[in-house]
Amino acid sequence: MSDQLLDQLRDALEGSIDFEGQRLAEMLSTVLLGAVGIIAFLVGFVSQDIKLTLYVGLAGTALTFLAIVPPWPFFNKSPEPWLPPRAASGMNINVDGQKVG
Amino acid sequence: MHSALVRAQNVFGFFTTVAFCVAAMIALSSFISPQSPSASIELRNVQVRKGRPHYYSSKKEEYAHISFDLDADLSTLFNWNTKQVFLYIKAIYPSSKPSLPASEAIIWDAILPGTSAPWHQNHYMHPSPKNSKTPKNKRSSKQSQQPQDSPYGRGILHLENQRPKYQITDITGKLQNRTDVRLELGWNVQPWVGPLTWENKKDYGVWKGLEGGVSDGFTFPAVGAKKADLKIEKGKEGHRLMAGEEQPVRKGRA
C-alpha cells in the first residue's frame, strides 16, 4: 500500500512526458522565453519605463515555467507503446537453477 | 526534458540568457537616446579664509568659499535607463608647479533622480524660485504631497547665488592669489543597466557635447580681502532701522 502511494508520489514529482512532448517542450520554452524578452523590452521602451520591462519579463517567465514544467496532457499525447510480449519460444532464463522464462 | 526537474532547469537556464540579452539591449538603447545638454555657470563671489582642517589641528590652511550661479538644462540626460545623475561643480586651477596637471576640487554636488527612482533622502531638492507662490493652506499642500524634485522640470536647474557645499583647500595649504581659476560643470550618469558615463565635450553620434558649462577665469583673492565688486545682491538689511538714523521709508506705504 505504501509502495503504491510512493510510486504515485514519485510519478507526480517526476512528471515524465513522452518523446514528442519533450520536443514540444523544448520548442515551446525557447519560443515563449524569446518572445517574452522581446515584448518586455518593447513595452518598456515604448512607455519609457524600465520597471515595466522588469515586471513583464518576470511575469512572462513565470508563465513559461507554468506552461513547461508540469506534465500537461498535451505533452503525453503520443506515448511509445511497449513491444508485444514474445511467445515463449526457446527462451531459457535460469535463475539459481530454476527456469523462469 | 523527460522529467519536471530537467524541464525547470532548462527553462531557468534559457531565462538567464534572455535576461542577459534584454539587459544588453537596454544598455545599448541609452546610446541611441539623443542628448543635448547645455549649461552656463558664473562666479558670484569668492572669499579665502584661514581655517583648520579639524578642531584640534595646529595647522592653518586657506579655504576658498565660492558661490556661483548655475543655469543648466540636463533634461535630455534622463532616458528610461537613467537611475540618477550625479552632478558636480569643480573648481580647476593650475598647480603650484607648471609640470603638474591642474588641480580640481568639487565645491558643490547634487544627486538628480531619474523617473523610475524611488524617493530617497539624498536626492536633490531644487530650491523653489523666489517669486513663486508657495502653498500655505493645508489642503493644497496635501495635494502636492508628492515631492517635486525641481520646479522647472527634471534635470533643469536655475540656481542663483548658490553657496558651495564644500570649502576647498590646496594640498600646499596656500590658495590666495591663485590665478586662472575656473568653475566647470561635470556629471556622472548612472543607468539602471549599463556603463557609467561622464560629461562629454565632443559629439558622439546622437550624444551632443556639453554646451558651455565653464565659467570665466577668476583669481582667488587674498585672505580677508574685502568682497570684490561682484554685484552682490543686497538683502533686506538695507532697510534695517539704525539708532539715530533716518527711518527708512518704503515706497507705496507712507
Interface residues (C-beta under 8 A of the other chain):
Chain A: L13 E14 G15 S16 I17 G21 Q22 R23 A25 E26 S29 T30 L33 G34 V36 G37 A40 F41 G44 F45 Q48 D49 I50 K51 T53 G57 T61 T64 F65 I68 V69 P70 P71
Chain B: M1 H2 S3 A4 L5 R7 A8 N10 V11 F12 F14 F15 V18 A19 C21 V22 M25 I26 S29 N79 W80 N81 T115 S116 W192 V193
